[in-house]
Amino acid sequence: MDKKLLVLATFVKIAPNRQKILNCLHNNDVLIPTEIAKATGLHINSVSKQLRYLREKELVYLLNPDYKRGRLYRITDLGIDVLNFLNTKQK
């Protein structure tokens, strides 16, 4: 098993909202934080904070970083790998 994948899976698992956000982005192509908040039932501030953390770990990608509103997020291939790893282990 890849050590980086294990470290990132742990990072996501210790904060369940991160996994909710990754699942939401995996099931959709591109979303703004408000759409993620509505789909997951999370508060918008929590979503924004977790998106920042996920972005720092390269698990999500911000498509339009110059915008303050209407920021578009997409899950990365690495994010999909981590999510698949976690979903496999939870079954």
BALOVEX-205815 format. One record per atom (N, C-alpha, C): atom name; residue number from 1; x, y, z; residue in three letters. Coordinates in steps of 0.2 Angstrom, whole numbers, plus 5000, padded with zeros to 4 digits. Example, Ala and Ser with C-alpha at 12.3 -4.5 7.8 and 13.67 -1.06 7.14 Angstrom:
BEGIN
SITE  at    i    px    py    pz   aa
SITE   N    1  5066  4972  5039  ALA
SITE  CA    1  5062  4978  5039  ALA
SITE   C    1  5066  4984  5039  ALA
SITE   N    2  5064  4989  5035  SER
SITE  CA    2  5068  4995  5036  SER
SITE   C    2  5064  5000  5039  SER
END
This chain:
BEGIN
SITE  at    i    px    py    pz   aa
SITE   N    1  5004  4994  5000  MET
SITE  CA    1  5000  5000  5000  MET
SITE   C    1  5004  5006  5000  MET
SITE   N    2  5002  5011  4996  ASP
SITE  CA    2  5006  5017  4996  ASP
SITE   C    2  5005  5021  5002  ASP
SITE   N    3  5011  5023  5005  LYS
SITE  CA    3  5011  5027  5012  LYS
SITE   C    3  5007  5034  5011  LYS
SITE   N    4  5008  5037  5005  LYS
SITE  CA    4  5005  5044  5004  LYS
SITE   C    4  4997  5043  5004  LYS
SITE   N    5  4995  5037  5001  LEU
SITE  CA    5  4988  5036  5001  LEU
SITE   C    5  4985  5035  5008  LEU
SITE   N    6  4989  5031  5012  LEU
SITE  CA    6  4987  5029  5019  LEU
SITE   C    6  4986  5036  5023  LEU
SITE   N    7  4991  5040  5022  VAL
SITE  CA    7  4992  5046  5026  VAL
SITE   C    7  4986  5051  5024  VAL
SITE   N    8  4984  5051  5018  LEU
SITE  CA    8  4979  5055  5016  LEU
SITE   C    8  4972  5052  5018  LEU
SITE   N    9  4971  5046  5018  ALA
SITE  CA    9  4965  5042  5020  ALA
SITE   C    9  4964  5044  5027  ALA
SITE   N   10  4969  5044  5031  THR
SITE  CA   10  4969  5045  5038  THR
SITE   C   10  4967  5053  5039  THR
SITE   N   11  4970  5057  5035  PHE
SITE  CA   11  4968  5064  5036  PHE
SITE   C   11  4960  5065  5034  PHE
SITE   N   12  4958  5062  5029  VAL
SITE  CA   12  4950  5062  5028  VAL
SITE   C   12  4946  5059  5033  VAL
SITE   N   13  4948  5053  5035  LYS
SITE  CA   13  4944  5049  5040  LYS
SITE   C   13  4943  5053  5047  LYS
SITE   N   14  4948  5056  5049  ILE
SITE  CA   14  4948  5059  5056  ILE
SITE   C   14  4943  5065  5056  ILE
SITE   N   15  4941  5067  5050  ALA
SITE  CA   15  4936  5073  5050  ALA
SITE   C   15  4930  5070  5045  ALA
SITE   N   16  4925  5067  5047  PRO
SITE  CA   16  4920  5064  5043  PRO
SITE   C   16  4917  5069  5038  PRO
SITE   N   17  4917  5075  5039  ASN
SITE  CA   17  4914  5080  5034  ASN
SITE   C   17  4918  5080  5028  ASN
SITE   N   18  4925  5079  5029  ARG
SITE  CA   18  4929  5079  5023  ARG
SITE   C   18  4927  5073  5018  ARG
SITE   N   19  4925  5067  5021  GLN
SITE  CA   19  4923  5062  5017  GLN
SITE   C   19  4916  5063  5014  GLN
SITE   N   20  4912  5067  5017  LYS
SITE  CA   20  4906  5069  5014  LYS
SITE   C   20  4906  5073  5008  LYS
SITE   N   21  4911  5078  5009  ILE
SITE  CA   21  4912  5083  5004  ILE
SITE   C   21  4915  5079  4998  ILE
SITE   N   22  4920  5075  4999  LEU
SITE  CA   22  4923  5071  4993  LEU
SITE   C   22  4918  5067  4990  LEU
SITE   N   23  4914  5063  4994  ASN
SITE  CA   23  4908  5059  4991  ASN
SITE   C   23  4904  5064  4986  ASN
SITE   N   24  4902  5069  4989  CYS
SITE  CA   24  4898  5074  4985  CYS
SITE   C   24  4901  5076  4979  CYS
SITE   N   25  4907  5078  4979  LEU
SITE  CA   25  4911  5080  4973  LEU
SITE   C   25  4912  5074  4968  LEU
SITE   N   26  4912  5068  4971  HIS
SITE  CA   26  4913  5062  4966  HIS
SITE   C   26  4907  5061  4963  HIS
SITE   N   27  4901  5062  4966  ASN
SITE  CA   27  4895  5061  4963  ASN
SITE   C   27  4892  5066  4958  ASN
SITE   N   28  4896  5072  4958  ASN
SITE  CA   28  4894  5077  4954  ASN
SITE   C   28  4901  5079  4950  ASN
SITE   N   29  4900  5083  4945  ASP
SITE  CA   29  4906  5085  4941  ASP
SITE   C   29  4909  5091  4944  ASP
SITE   N   30  4906  5097  4945  VAL
SITE  CA   30  4909  5103  4948  VAL
SITE   C   30  4903  5106  4952  VAL
SITE   N   31  4905  5108  4958  LEU
SITE  CA   31  4900  5111  4962  LEU
SITE   C   31  4903  5118  4966  LEU
SITE   N   32  4899  5122  4968  ILE
SITE  CA   32  4901  5128  4972  ILE
SITE   C   32  4900  5126  4979  ILE
SITE   N   33  4903  5129  4984  PRO
SITE  CA   33  4902  5127  4991  PRO
SITE   C   33  4895  5127  4993  PRO
SITE   N   34  4891  5132  4991  THR
SITE  CA   34  4884  5132  4993  THR
SITE   C   34  4880  5125  4991  THR
SITE   N   35  4882  5123  4985  GLU
SITE  CA   35  4878  5117  4982  GLU
SITE   C   35  4881  5111  4987  GLU
SITE   N   36  4887  5111  4988  ILE
SITE  CA   36  4890  5106  4993  ILE
SITE   C   36  4887  5106  4999  ILE
SITE   N   37  4886  5112  5002  ALA
SITE  CA   37  4882  5112  5009  ALA
SITE   C   37  4875  5110  5009  ALA
SITE   N   38  4872  5111  5003  LYS
SITE  CA   38  4865  5109  5003  LYS
SITE   C   38  4864  5101  5002  LYS
SITE   N   39  4869  5099  4998  ALA
SITE  CA   39  4869  5091  4997  ALA
SITE   C   39  4871  5087  5003  ALA
SITE   N   40  4875  5090  5007  THR
SITE  CA   40  4878  5086  5012  THR
SITE   C   40  4875  5088  5019  THR
SITE   N   41  4871  5093  5019  GLY
SITE  CA   41  4868  5095  5025  GLY
SITE   C   41  4873  5099  5030  GLY
SITE   N   42  4879  5101  5028  LEU
SITE  CA   42  4884  5104  5032  LEU
SITE   C   42  4883  5112  5031  LEU
SITE   N   43  4885  5115  5036  HIS
SITE  CA   43  4885  5123  5036  HIS
SITE   C   43  4890  5125  5031  HIS
SITE   N   44  4889  5130  5028  ILE
SITE  CA   44  4893  5133  5023  ILE
SITE   C   44  4900  5135  5025  ILE
SITE   N   45  4900  5137  5031  ASN
SITE  CA   45  4907  5139  5034  ASN
SITE   C   45  4911  5132  5035  ASN
SITE   N   46  4908  5127  5037  SER
SITE  CA   46  4912  5121  5038  SER
SITE   C   46  4914  5118  5031  SER
SITE   N   47  4910  5119  5026  VAL
SITE  CA   47  4911  5116  5019  VAL
SITE   C   47  4917  5120  5017  VAL
SITE   N   48  4917  5127  5018  SER
SITE  CA   48  4923  5131  5015  SER
SITE   C   48  4929  5130  5019  SER
SITE   N   49  4929  5129  5025  LYS
SITE  CA   49  4935  5127  5029  LYS
SITE   C   49  4938  5120  5027  LYS
SITE   N   50  4934  5115  5026  GLN
SITE  CA   50  4936  5108  5024  GLN
SITE   C   50  4938  5108  5017  GLN
SITE   N   51  4935  5112  5012  LEU
SITE  CA   51  4938  5113  5005  LEU
SITE   C   51  4945  5116  5005  LEU
SITE   N   52  4946  5120  5010  ARG
SITE  CA   52  4953  5123  5010  ARG
SITE   C   52  4958  5118  5012  ARG
SITE   N   53  4956  5114  5017  TYR
SITE  CA   53  4961  5109  5019  TYR
SITE   C   53  4962  5103  5014  TYR
SITE   N   54  4956  5101  5011  LEU
SITE  CA   54  4956  5096  5005  LEU
SITE   C   54  4960  5099  4999  LEU
SITE   N   55  4960  5105  4998  ARG
SITE  CA   55  4964  5108  4992  ARG
SITE   C   55  4971  5108  4994  ARG
SITE   N   56  4973  5110  5000  GLU
SITE  CA   56  4980  5110  5002  GLU
SITE   C   56  4983  5103  5002  GLU
SITE   N   57  4979  5098  5002  LYS
SITE  CA   57  4982  5091  5002  LYS
SITE   C   57  4981  5088  4994  LYS
SITE   N   58  4979  5093  4990  GLU
SITE  CA   58  4978  5091  4983  GLU
SITE   C   58  4972  5086  4982  GLU
SITE   N   59  4967  5085  4986  LEU
SITE  CA   59  4962  5081  4985  LEU
SITE   C   59  4956  5084  4981  LEU
SITE   N   60  4956  5090  4981  VAL
SITE  CA   60  4951  5094  4977  VAL
SITE   C   60  4954  5099  4973  VAL
SITE   N   61  4951  5102  4968  TYR
SITE  CA   61  4955  5107  4964  TYR
SITE   C   61  4950  5112  4963  TYR
SITE   N   62  4952  5118  4964  LEU
SITE  CA   62  4948  5125  4963  LEU
SITE   C   62  4949  5127  4956  LEU
SITE   N   63  4944  5127  4952  LEU
SITE  CA   63  4944  5129  4945  LEU
SITE   C   63  4945  5136  4943  LEU
SITE   N   64  4943  5140  4948  ASN
SITE  CA   64  4943  5147  4946  ASN
SITE   C   64  4945  5151  4953  ASN
SITE   N   65  4952  5151  4954  PRO
SITE  CA   65  4954  5154  4960  PRO
SITE   C   65  4954  5161  4961  PRO
SITE   N   66  4953  5165  4955  ASP
SITE  CA   66  4953  5172  4955  ASP
SITE   C   66  4946  5175  4958  ASP
SITE   N   67  4941  5170  4958  TYR
SITE  CA   67  4934  5172  4960  TYR
SITE   C   67  4933  5172  4968  TYR
SITE   N   68  4930  5177  4970  LYS
SITE  CA   68  4928  5176  4978  LYS
SITE   C   68  4922  5173  4979  LYS
SITE   N   69  4917  5173  4974  ARG
SITE  CA   69  4911  5170  4974  ARG
SITE   C   69  4910  5166  4968  ARG
SITE   N   70  4906  5160  4969  GLY
SITE  CA   70  4905  5156  4964  GLY
SITE   C   70  4911  5151  4962  GLY
SITE   N   71  4915  5150  4967  ARG
SITE  CA   71  4921  5146  4966  ARG
SITE   C   71  4919  5139  4964  ARG
SITE   N   72  4922  5136  4959  LEU
SITE  CA   72  4920  5129  4957  LEU
SITE   C   72  4925  5124  4959  LEU
SITE   N   73  4923  5119  4962  TYR
SITE  CA   73  4927  5114  4965  TYR
SITE   C   73  4926  5107  4961  TYR
SITE   N   74  4931  5103  4960  ARG
SITE  CA   74  4931  5097  4957  ARG
SITE   C   74  4936  5092  4961  ARG
SITE   N   75  4934  5086  4962  ILE
SITE  CA   75  4938  5081  4965  ILE
SITE   C   75  4944  5079  4961  ILE
SITE   N   76  4950  5078  4963  THR
SITE  CA   76  4956  5076  4959  THR
SITE   C   76  4956  5069  4959  THR
SITE   N   77  4960  5066  4954  ASP
SITE  CA   77  4962  5059  4954  ASP
SITE   C   77  4964  5056  4961  ASP
SITE   N   78  4968  5060  4964  LEU
SITE  CA   78  4971  5058  4970  LEU
SITE   C   78  4965  5058  4975  LEU
SITE   N   79  4961  5062  4975  GLY
SITE  CA   79  4955  5062  4980  GLY
SITE   C   79  4950  5056  4978  GLY
SITE   N   80  4950  5054  4972  ILE
SITE  CA   80  4946  5048  4970  ILE
SITE   C   80  4949  5042  4973  ILE
SITE   N   81  4956  5042  4972  ASP
SITE  CA   81  4959  5036  4975  ASP
SITE   C   81  4958  5035  4983  ASP
SITE   N   82  4959  5041  4986  VAL
SITE  CA   82  4958  5041  4993  VAL
SITE   C   82  4951  5039  4995  VAL
SITE   N   83  4946  5042  4992  LEU
SITE  CA   83  4939  5040  4993  LEU
SITE   C   83  4938  5033  4991  LEU
SITE   N   84  4940  5030  4986  ASN
SITE  CA   84  4939  5023  4984  ASN
SITE   C   84  4942  5018  4990  ASN
SITE   N   85  4948  5020  4992  PHE
SITE  CA   85  4952  5017  4997  PHE
SITE   C   85  4947  5016  5004  PHE
SITE   N   86  4945  5022  5006  LEU
SITE  CA   86  4941  5023  5012  LEU
SITE   C   86  4934  5019  5011  LEU
SITE   N   87  4931  5019  5005  ASN
SITE  CA   87  4925  5016  5004  ASN
SITE   C   87  4926  5008  5004  ASN
SITE   N   88  4931  5006  5001  THR
SITE  CA   88  4933  4999  5001  THR
SITE   C   88  4934  4996  5008  THR
SITE   N   89  4937  5000  5012  LYS
SITE  CA   89  4939  4998  5019  LYS
SITE   C   89  4933  4998  5024  LYS
SITE   N   90  4928  5002  5022  GLN
SITE  CA   90  4922  5003  5026  GLN
SITE   C   90  4916  4998  5025  GLN
SITE   N   91  4917  4994  5019  LYS
SITE  CA   91  4912  4989  5017  LYS
SITE   C   91  4913  4983  5021  LYS
END
